């Protein structure tokens, strides 16, 4: 691999993410992945954790009988299932009924790789026969997620229909009259849900932007003033 990967110094590109995926497939450490990208290891860790994809275990492949509880080795519970009142064995060892589905103390057995770096199963040598839930980092998926979030953040802020009605009927007219968000909130203390408007309002005023509220599309959009 190249000693230095070119690209935007601020944001990760698709090529950067492809490089990250290949490194994870080789089970490389975060610091070794970060160095060629001229990034801090924490940046790579955040990227992987934020955009990793979940792959649940396959119940059908395991025929629903695998005990996936983190406490299965030490568990001594009996008669967890009401259908086996005459049973005297440990529920954790039962081959007829999966206690995971009926036990209130069930704790999913999570691999330590997912709780700390590398946070994914890409380079795990045991992933093929592993019965636990998995996470993988895929460059194309990660980049698509990033682009989606970027577009949504530029288009507007999603909110509920009820909140938008409040904005349309109360907040917007008052802002057009010249009232500040602080004054509006003082006179309407029940509108705490609209606190986000304070930062939006002053940012828009300072940059010559206009707040447009569209109740039909349930969005609050910021555009350049004409």
MIDOSE-1310 file (N, C-alpha, C; in nm, 2 decimals, decimal comma, always signed):
residues 226
xxxx	+0,08/-0,12/+0,00/+0,00/+0,00/+0,00/+0,09/+0,13/+0,00; +0,03/+0,24/-0,06/+0,11/+0,36/-0,06/+0,14/+0,42/+0,07; +0,25/+0,48/+0,08/+0,29/+0,54/+0,21/+0,20/+0,66/+0,25; +0,15/+0,73/+0,15/+0,06/+0,84/+0,17/-0,06/+0,83/+0,07
xxxx	-0,18/+0,85/+0,12/-0,29/+0,84/+0,04/-0,34/+0,99/+0,02; -0,35/+1,03/-0,11/-0,39/+1,17/-0,14/-0,54/+1,18/-0,12; -0,59/+1,30/-0,10/-0,73/+1,32/-0,09/-0,75/+1,45/+0,00; -0,88/+1,48/+0,02/-0,92/+1,59/+0,11/-0,87/+1,57/+0,25
xxxx	-0,80/+1,67/+0,30/-0,74/+1,66/+0,43/-0,85/+1,67/+0,54; -0,97/+1,71/+0,51/-1,07/+1,73/+0,61/-1,17/+1,61/+0,61; -1,21/+1,57/+0,49/-1,31/+1,47/+0,48/-1,26/+1,35/+0,41; -1,31/+1,23/+0,46/-1,27/+1,11/+0,39/-1,34/+1,09/+0,26
xxxx	-1,26/+1,04/+0,16/-1,32/+1,02/+0,03/-1,35/+0,87/+0,01; -1,41/+0,83/-0,10/-1,44/+0,69/-0,13/-1,31/+0,61/-0,13; -1,21/+0,67/-0,20/-1,08/+0,60/-0,20/-1,02/+0,58/-0,07; -1,04/+0,68/+0,02/-0,99/+0,66/+0,16/-1,06/+0,55/+0,23
xxxx	-1,19/+0,54/+0,20/-1,27/+0,44/+0,27/-1,24/+0,30/+0,21; -1,21/+0,29/+0,08/-1,17/+0,16/+0,03/-1,04/+0,12/+0,09; -0,95/+0,21/+0,11/-0,82/+0,18/+0,18/-0,84/+0,13/+0,32; -0,94/+0,20/+0,39/-0,97/+0,16/+0,53/-1,02/+0,01/+0,53
xxxx	-1,11/-0,02/+0,44/-1,17/-0,15/+0,43/-1,06/-0,26/+0,41; -0,98/-0,23/+0,31/-0,87/-0,33/+0,28/-0,78/-0,35/+0,40; -0,75/-0,24/+0,47/-0,67/-0,25/+0,59/-0,74/-0,33/+0,70; -0,87/-0,31/+0,72/-0,94/-0,38/+0,82/-0,95/-0,53/+0,78
xxxx	-0,96/-0,56/+0,65/-0,96/-0,70/+0,61/-0,83/-0,77/+0,64; -0,72/-0,69/+0,66/-0,59/-0,75/+0,69/-0,57/-0,74/+0,84; -0,67/-0,69/+0,92/-0,66/-0,69/+1,06/-0,55/-0,59/+1,11; -0,54/-0,48/+1,04/-0,44/-0,38/+1,08/-0,49/-0,29/+1,19
xxxx	-0,40/-0,24/+1,27/-0,43/-0,15/+1,38/-0,47/-0,02/+1,33; -0,56/+0,05/+1,41/-0,61/+0,18/+1,37/-0,49/+0,28/+1,34; -0,39/+0,28/+1,42/-0,28/+0,37/+1,40/-0,21/+0,35/+1,27; -0,20/+0,22/+1,23/-0,14/+0,19/+1,10/-0,22/+0,23/+0,98
xxxx	-0,36/+0,23/+1,01/-0,45/+0,27/+0,90/-0,45/+0,42/+0,89; -0,44/+0,49/+1,00/-0,45/+0,63/+1,00/-0,33/+0,70/+0,94; -0,21/+0,65/+0,97/-0,09/+0,71/+0,93/-0,08/+0,74/+0,78; -0,10/+0,65/+0,69/-0,10/+0,68/+0,54/-0,20/+0,78/+0,50
xxxx	-0,31/+0,79/+0,58/-0,42/+0,88/+0,54/-0,40/+1,02/+0,61; -0,29/+1,03/+0,68/-0,26/+1,16/+0,75/-0,38/+1,20/+0,85; -0,43/+1,10/+0,91/-0,54/+1,12/+1,01/-0,50/+1,07/+1,14; -0,58/+1,12/+1,24/-0,56/+1,07/+1,38/-0,63/+0,93/+1,39
xxxx	-0,57/+0,84/+1,46/-0,64/+0,71/+1,48/-0,78/+0,72/+1,53; -0,81/+0,82/+1,61/-0,95/+0,83/+1,66/-1,05/+0,87/+1,55; -1,00/+0,94/+1,45/-1,08/+0,97/+1,33/-1,12/+0,84/+1,26; -1,03/+0,75/+1,24/-1,06/+0,62/+1,18/-1,15/+0,54/+1,26
xxxx	-1,13/+0,54/+1,39/-1,22/+0,46/+1,48/-1,36/+0,51/+1,47; -1,38/+0,64/+1,48/-1,51/+0,70/+1,47/-1,58/+0,67/+1,33; -1,50/+0,67/+1,23/-1,55/+0,64/+1,09/-1,60/+0,50/+1,09; -1,52/+0,41/+1,14/-1,56/+0,26/+1,14/-1,68/+0,24/+1,23
xxxx	-1,68/+0,29/+1,35/-1,80/+0,27/+1,44/-1,93/+0,33/+1,38; -1,91/+0,45/+1,32/-2,03/+0,52/+1,27/-2,09/+0,45/+1,15; -2,01/+0,40/+1,06/-2,06/+0,35/+0,94/-2,05/+0,19/+0,92; -2,02/+0,12/+1,02/-2,02/-0,02/+1,02/-2,16/-0,07/+1,00
xxxx	-2,17/-0,19/+0,94/-2,31/-0,24/+0,91/-2,33/-0,37/+0,99; -2,45/-0,39/+1,04/-2,48/-0,50/+1,13/-2,53/-0,62/+1,05; -2,47/-0,74/+1,08/-2,51/-0,86/+1,02/-2,55/-0,96/+1,13; -2,68/-0,98/+1,15/-2,72/-1,07/+1,26/-2,69/-1,21/+1,23
xxxx	-2,68/-1,29/+1,34/-2,65/-1,43/+1,32/-2,77/-1,50/+1,25; -2,74/-1,61/+1,18/-2,84/-1,68/+1,10/-2,90/-1,79/+1,19; -3,03/-1,76/+1,23/-3,10/-1,86/+1,32/-3,13/-1,99/+1,24; -3,16/-1,97/+1,11/-3,19/-2,09/+1,03/-3,07/-2,18/+1,01
xxxx	-2,95/-2,12/+0,99/-2,83/-2,20/+0,97/-2,80/-2,27/+1,10; -2,83/-2,21/+1,21/-2,80/-2,27/+1,34/-2,91/-2,36/+1,39; -3,02/-2,36/+1,31/-3,14/-2,44/+1,34/-3,20/-2,40/+1,47; -3,18/-2,27/+1,51/-3,24/-2,22/+1,63/-3,20/-2,28/+1,76
xxxx	-3,10/-2,36/+1,76/-3,07/-2,43/+1,88/-2,94/-2,38/+1,96; -2,87/-2,29/+1,89/-2,74/-2,24/+1,95/-2,77/-2,15/+2,07; -2,70/-2,17/+2,18/-2,72/-2,09/+2,30/-2,62/-1,97/+2,28; -2,68/-1,85/+2,26/-2,60/-1,73/+2,24/-2,59/-1,64/+2,36
xxxx	-2,62/-1,69/+2,47/-2,61/-1,61/+2,60/-2,47/-1,60/+2,65; -2,43/-1,48/+2,69/-2,30/-1,45/+2,74/-2,27/-1,53/+2,87; -2,38/-1,57/+2,94/-2,36/-1,64/+3,07/-2,39/-1,79/+3,06; -2,39/-1,84/+2,94/-2,43/-1,98/+2,92/-2,34/-2,08/+3,00
xxxx	-2,21/-2,05/+3,01/-2,12/-2,14/+3,08/-2,14/-2,15/+3,23; -2,17/-2,04/+3,29/-2,19/-2,04/+3,43/-2,33/-2,04/+3,48; -2,43/-2,03/+3,39/-2,57/-2,02/+3,43/-2,61/-2,15/+3,49; -2,69/-2,14/+3,60/-2,74/-2,26/+3,67/-2,89/-2,26/+3,67
xxxx	-2,95/-2,18/+3,60/-3,10/-2,17/+3,60/-3,17/-2,30/+3,55; -3,28/-2,33/+3,61/-3,36/-2,45/+3,57/-3,50/-2,41/+3,56; -3,58/-2,49/+3,49/-3,72/-2,47/+3,47/-3,76/-2,33/+3,42; -3,68/-2,28/+3,34/-3,71/-2,14/+3,28/-3,83/-2,15/+3,19
xxxx	-3,83/-2,26/+3,11/-3,94/-2,28/+3,02/-4,06/-2,35/+3,09; -4,18/-2,30/+3,09/-4,30/-2,35/+3,15/-4,34/-2,49/+3,10; -4,30/-2,52/+2,98/-4,34/-2,64/+2,91/-4,26/-2,76/+2,96; -4,16/-2,74/+3,04/-4,07/-2,85/+3,09/-4,06/-2,85/+3,24
xxxx	-4,18/-2,86/+3,30/-4,18/-2,86/+3,45/-4,11/-2,98/+3,51; -4,11/-3,09/+3,44/-4,05/-3,22/+3,49/-3,90/-3,22/+3,46; -3,85/-3,13/+3,39/-3,71/-3,13/+3,35/-3,62/-3,08/+3,47; -3,51/-3,15/+3,49/-3,42/-3,12/+3,61/-3,29/-3,07/+3,56
xxxx	-3,27/-3,06/+3,43/-3,14/-3,02/+3,38/-3,12/-2,87/+3,37; -3,00/-2,83/+3,34/-2,98/-2,69/+3,32/-3,04/-2,64/+3,19; -3,11/-2,53/+3,20/-3,17/-2,48/+3,07/-3,07/-2,44/+2,97; -2,95/-2,40/+3,01/-2,84/-2,35/+2,92/-2,79/-2,47/+2,84
xxxx	-2,82/-2,59/+2,88/-2,77/-2,71/+2,81/-2,88/-2,78/+2,73; -3,00/-2,73/+2,74/-3,11/-2,79/+2,68/-3,10/-2,79/+2,52; -3,12/-2,91/+2,46/-3,12/-2,93/+2,32/-3,25/-2,92/+2,25; -3,36/-2,92/+2,33/-3,49/-2,92/+2,28/-3,55/-2,78/+2,26
xxxx	-3,53/-2,69/+2,36/-3,58/-2,56/+2,36/-3,47/-2,46/+2,38; -3,46/-2,36/+2,30/-3,36/-2,25/+2,32/-3,40/-2,16/+2,43; -3,33/-2,16/+2,54/-3,37/-2,08/+2,65/-3,35/-1,93/+2,63; -3,27/-1,90/+2,52/-3,25/-1,75/+2,49/-3,38/-1,68/+2,46
xxxx	-3,48/-1,76/+2,41/-3,60/-1,70/+2,37/-3,70/-1,68/+2,48; -3,68/-1,74/+2,59/-3,78/-1,74/+2,70/-3,72/-1,68/+2,83; -3,59/-1,68/+2,84/-3,53/-1,64/+2,97/-3,52/-1,48/+2,98; -3,57/-1,43/+3,09/-3,56/-1,28/+3,11/-3,42/-1,24/+3,14
xxxx	-3,33/-1,33/+3,18/-3,19/-1,29/+3,21/-3,10/-1,31/+3,09; -3,15/-1,33/+2,98/-3,07/-1,35/+2,86/-2,98/-1,23/+2,83; -2,85/-1,25/+2,81/-2,76/-1,14/+2,77/-2,69/-1,19/+2,64; -2,71/-1,12/+2,53/-2,64/-1,15/+2,41/-2,49/-1,16/+2,42
xxxx	-2,43/-1,27/+2,36/-2,29/-1,28/+2,37/-2,22/-1,20/+2,26; -2,16/-1,09/+2,30/-2,10/-0,99/+2,21/-1,95/-1,01/+2,21; -1,90/-1,02/+2,09/-1,75/-1,04/+2,07/-1,68/-0,91/+2,12; -1,57/-0,93/+2,18/-1,49/-0,82/+2,24/-1,43/-0,73/+2,12
xxxx	-1,42/-0,79/+2,00/-1,37/-0,71/+1,89/-1,46/-0,60/+1,85; -1,59/-0,62/+1,89/-1,69/-0,51/+1,85/-1,70/-0,41/+1,96; -1,64/-0,43/+2,08/-1,65/-0,33/+2,19/-1,53/-0,24/+2,19; -1,42/-0,28/+2,12/-1,30/-0,21/+2,11/-1,24/-0,22/+1,97
xxxx	-1,13/-0,15/+1,94/-1,08/-0,16/+1,81/-1,04/-0,31/+1,78; -1,08/-0,35/+1,65/-1,12/-0,27/+1,54/-1,27/-0,25/+1,52; -1,35/-0,29/+1,61/-1,50/-0,27/+1,61/-1,57/-0,34/+1,50; -1,50/-0,42/+1,42/-1,57/-0,49/+1,31/-1,51/-0,63/+1,30
xxxx	-1,57/-0,72/+1,22/-1,53/-0,85/+1,20/-1,45/-0,88/+1,07; -1,42/-0,77/+1,00/-1,35/-0,78/+0,87/-1,23/-0,88/+0,87; -1,14/-0,85/+0,96/-1,01/-0,93/+0,96/-1,01/-1,04/+1,06; -1,12/-1,08/+1,12/-1,12/-1,18/+1,22/-1,10/-1,32/+1,16
xxxx	-1,00/-1,40/+1,20/-0,97/-1,53/+1,15/-1,08/-1,63/+1,18; -1,17/-1,60/+1,28/-1,27/-1,70/+1,32/-1,41/-1,66/+1,27; -1,42/-1,56/+1,19/-1,55/-1,51/+1,15/-1,64/-1,61/+1,07; -1,58/-1,70/+1,00/-1,65/-1,80/+0,92/-1,74/-1,89/+1,01
xxxx	-1,68/-1,95/+1,11/-1,76/-2,04/+1,20/-1,82/-1,97/+1,32; -1,81/-1,84/+1,33/-1,86/-1,77/+1,45/-2,01/-1,76/+1,44; -2,08/-1,79/+1,56/-2,22/-1,79/+1,57/-2,28/-1,65/+1,63; -2,19/-1,56/+1,65/-2,23/-1,43/+1,71/-2,28/-1,33/+1,60
xxxx	-2,35/-1,23/+1,65/-2,38/-1,12/+1,56/-2,25/-1,05/+1,51; -2,25/-1,00/+1,39/-2,13/-0,94/+1,33/-2,15/-0,80/+1,28; -2,04/-0,73/+1,27/-2,04/-0,60/+1,21/-1,93/-0,60/+1,11; -1,96/-0,54/+0,99/-1,85/-0,52/+0,89/-1,84/-0,38/+0,84
xxxx	-1,73/-0,34/+0,80/-1,71/-0,21/+0,74/-1,69/-0,23/+0,59; -1,78/-0,17/+0,52/-1,78/-0,17/+0,37/-1,77/-0,03/+0,32; -1,67/-0,01/+0,24/-1,64/+0,13/+0,19/-1,76/+0,19/+0,11; -1,82/+0,11/+0,02/-1,92/+0,17/-0,06/-2,04/+0,21/+0,02
xxxx	-2,08/+0,12/+0,12/-2,19/+0,15/+0,21/-2,16/+0,27/+0,30; -2,04/+0,27/+0,35/-2,00/+0,38/+0,44/-2,00/+0,52/+0,36; -1,96/+0,52/+0,24/-1,95/+0,64/+0,16/-2,10/+0,68/+0,13; -2,18/+0,58/+0,10/-2,32/+0,62/+0,06/-2,39/+0,68/+0,19
xxxx	-2,37/+0,62/+0,30/-2,43/+0,67/+0,43/-2,38/+0,81/+0,45; -2,25/+0,84/+0,43/-2,19/+0,97/+0,45/-2,26/+1,07/+0,36; -2,27/+1,03/+0,23/-2,33/+1,13/+0,13/-2,47/+1,15/+0,16; -2,55/+1,05/+0,21/-2,69/+1,07/+0,25/-2,70/+1,17/+0,36
xxxx	-2,62/+1,15/+0,46/-2,62/+1,24/+0,58/-2,59/+1,39/+0,53; -2,49/+1,40/+0,45/-2,44/+1,53/+0,40/-2,55/+1,60/+0,32; -2,62/+1,53/+0,23/-2,73/+1,59/+0,16/-2,85/+1,63/+0,25; -2,88/+1,54/+0,34/-2,99/+1,58/+0,43/-2,96/+1,70/+0,52
xxxx	-2,84/+1,71/+0,56/-2,80/+1,82/+0,64/-2,81/+1,95/+0,56; -2,78/+1,95/+0,43/-2,79/+2,07/+0,35/-2,93/+2,10/+0,31; -3,02/+2,00/+0,29/-3,15/+2,02/+0,25/-3,24/+2,08/+0,36; -3,22/+2,04/+0,48/-3,30/+2,09/+0,58/-3,30/+2,00/+0,71
xxxx	-3,38/+2,04/+0,81/-3,38/+1,97/+0,93/-3,51/+1,90/+0,95; -3,51/+1,77/+0,95/-3,64/+1,69/+0,97/-3,69/+1,71/+1,11; -3,82/+1,72/+1,12/-3,89/+1,74/+1,24/-4,03/+1,68/+1,23; -4,11/+1,68/+1,34/-4,24/+1,62/+1,34/-4,34/+1,72/+1,28
xxxx	-4,45/+1,67/+1,24/-4,56/+1,75/+1,18/-4,61/+1,85/+1,28; -4,62/+1,80/+1,40/-4,67/+1,89/+1,51/-4,58/+2,01/+1,53; -4,45/+1,98/+1,54/-4,35/+2,09/+1,56/-4,36/+2,19/+1,44; -4,38/+2,14/+1,32/-4,38/+2,23/+1,20/-4,50/+2,32/+1,21
xxxx	-4,61/+2,27/+1,26/-4,73/+2,35/+1,27/-4,71/+2,46/+1,36; -4,64/+2,43/+1,47/-4,60/+2,54/+1,57/-4,52/+2,64/+1,50; -4,42/+2,60/+1,43/-4,33/+2,69/+1,36/-4,41/+2,78/+1,26; -4,49/+2,71/+1,18/-4,57/+2,78/+1,08/-4,67/+2,88/+1,14
xxxx	-4,74/+2,84/+1,24/-4,85/+2,93/+1,30/-4,80/+3,03/+1,40; -4,70/+3,00/+1,47/-4,66/+3,09/+1,58/-4,52/+3,15/+1,56; -4,42/+3,07/+1,54/-4,28/+3,12/+1,54/-4,25/+3,20/+1,42; -4,28/+3,15/+1,30/-4,25/+3,23/+1,17/-4,30/+3,37/+1,17
xxxx	-4,43/+3,39/+1,20/-4,49/+3,53/+1,19/-4,42/+3,62/+1,29; -4,38/+3,57/+1,41/-4,32/+3,65/+1,51/-4,18/+3,69/+1,47; -4,11/+3,59/+1,40/-3,97/+3,62/+1,35/-3,98/+3,73/+1,24; -4,08/+3,72/+1,16/-4,10/+3,82/+1,05/-4,13/+3,96/+1,10
xxxx	-4,19/+3,96/+1,22/-4,22/+4,09/+1,29/-4,10/+4,15/+1,36; -3,99/+4,07/+1,36/-3,87/+4,12/+1,42/-3,84/+4,07/+1,56; -3,93/+3,99/+1,61/-3,90/+3,94/+1,75/-3,79/+3,84/+1,75; -3,71/+3,84/+1,85/-3,59/+3,75/+1,86/-3,64/+3,62/+1,92
xxxx	-3,57/+3,51/+1,89/-3,61/+3,38/+1,95/-3,62/+3,38/+2,10; -3,53/+3,46/+2,16/-3,53/+3,47/+2,31/-3,66/+3,53/+2,36; -3,71/+3,64/+2,29/-3,83/+3,70/+2,32/-3,95/+3,61/+2,30; -3,95/+3,53/+2,19/-4,06/+3,44/+2,16/-4,07/+3,33/+2,27
xxxx	-3,95/+3,28/+2,30/-3,95/+3,17/+2,41/-3,99/+3,23/+2,54; -3,96/+3,35/+2,57/-4,00/+3,41/+2,70/-4,15/+3,43/+2,70; -4,22/+3,46/+2,59/-4,36/+3,48/+2,59/-4,44/+3,35/+2,56; -4,36/+3,25/+2,52/-4,42/+3,11/+2,49/-4,33/+3,01/+2,55
xxxx	-4,33/+2,99/+2,68/-4,24/+2,90/+2,75/-4,27/+2,75/+2,71; -4,39/+2,73/+2,66/-4,43/+2,59/+2,63/-4,37/+2,55/+2,49; -4,29/+2,64/+2,43/-4,24/+2,60/+2,30/-4,09/+2,57/+2,31; -4,05/+2,50/+2,42/-3,91/+2,47/+2,43/-3,86/+2,38/+2,32
xxxx	-3,94/+2,31/+2,26/-3,90/+2,22/+2,15/-3,84/+2,29/+2,03; -3,86/+2,42/+2,03/-3,81/+2,50/+1,91/-3,68/+2,57/+1,95; -3,62/+2,53/+2,05/-3,49/+2,59/+2,09/-3,39/+2,59/+1,98; -3,40/+2,50/+1,89/-3,30/+2,49/+1,78/-3,31/+2,61/+1,69
xxxx	-3,42/+2,68/+1,70/-3,43/+2,80/+1,61/-3,34/+2,91/+1,65; -3,30/+2,91/+1,77/-3,21/+3,02/+1,82/-3,08/+3,03/+1,74; -3,02/+2,91/+1,73/-2,89/+2,91/+1,66/-2,91/+2,93/+1,51; -3,02/+2,87/+1,46/-3,05/+2,88/+1,32/-3,08/+3,02/+1,28
xxxx	-3,16/+3,09/+1,36/-3,20/+3,23/+1,34/-3,08/+3,32/+1,32; -2,99/+3,32/+1,42/-2,88/+3,41/+1,42/-2,78/+3,37/+1,31; -2,77/+3,25/+1,28/-2,68/+3,20/+1,17/-2,73/+3,25/+1,04; -2,86/+3,24/+1,02/-2,93/+3,29/+0,89/-2,92/+3,44/+0,88
xxxx	-2,94/+3,51/+0,98/-2,94/+3,66/+0,98/-2,80/+3,70/+0,94; -2,70/+3,64/+1,00/-2,56/+3,68/+0,98/-2,51/+3,64/+0,84; -2,56/+3,54/+0,78/-2,51/+3,50/+0,65/-2,61/+3,53/+0,53; -2,71/+3,61/+0,56/-2,80/+3,65/+0,46/-2,88/+3,54/+0,41
xxxx	-2,92/+3,44/+0,50/-3,00/+3,33/+0,46/-3,15/+3,34/+0,50; -3,23/+3,26/+0,44/-3,37/+3,27/+0,47/-3,42/+3,14/+0,52; -3,50/+3,14/+0,62/-3,56/+3,01/+0,67/-3,70/+2,99/+0,60; -3,71/+2,88/+0,54/-3,84/+2,84/+0,47/-3,90/+2,72/+0,53
xxxx	-4,02/+2,73/+0,57/-4,09/+2,62/+0,64/-4,19/+2,55/+0,55; -4,18/+2,43/+0,53/-4,27/+2,35/+0,44/-4,34/+2,24/+0,52; -4,46/+2,27/+0,56/-4,53/+2,17/+0,64/-4,57/+2,04/+0,57; -4,59/+2,06/+0,43/-4,63/+1,94/+0,36/-4,51/+1,84/+0,35
xxxx	-4,39/+1,89/+0,33/-4,27/+1,80/+0,33/-4,21/+1,78/+0,46; -4,27/+1,84/+0,57/-4,22/+1,82/+0,70/-4,07/+1,86/+0,71; -4,04/+1,97/+0,65/-3,90/+2,01/+0,66/-3,88/+2,17/+0,68; -3,78/+2,20/+0,74/-3,74/+2,34/+0,76/-3,61/+2,36/+0,68
xxxx	-3,62/+2,44/+0,58/-3,50/+2,46/+0,48/-3,44/+2,59/+0,49; -3,31/+2,60/+0,47/-3,24/+2,72/+0,48/-3,18/+2,75/+0,34; -3,22/+2,87/+0,28/-3,17/+2,90/+0,14/-3,11/+3,04/+0,14; -3,04/+3,07/+0,03/-2,98/+3,20/+0,01/-3,09/+3,30/-0,02
xx	-3,08/+3,42/+0,04/-3,18/+3,53/+0,01/-3,16/+3,57/-0,14; -3,26/+3,60/-0,21/-3,25/+3,65/-0,35/-3,23/+3,80/-0,35
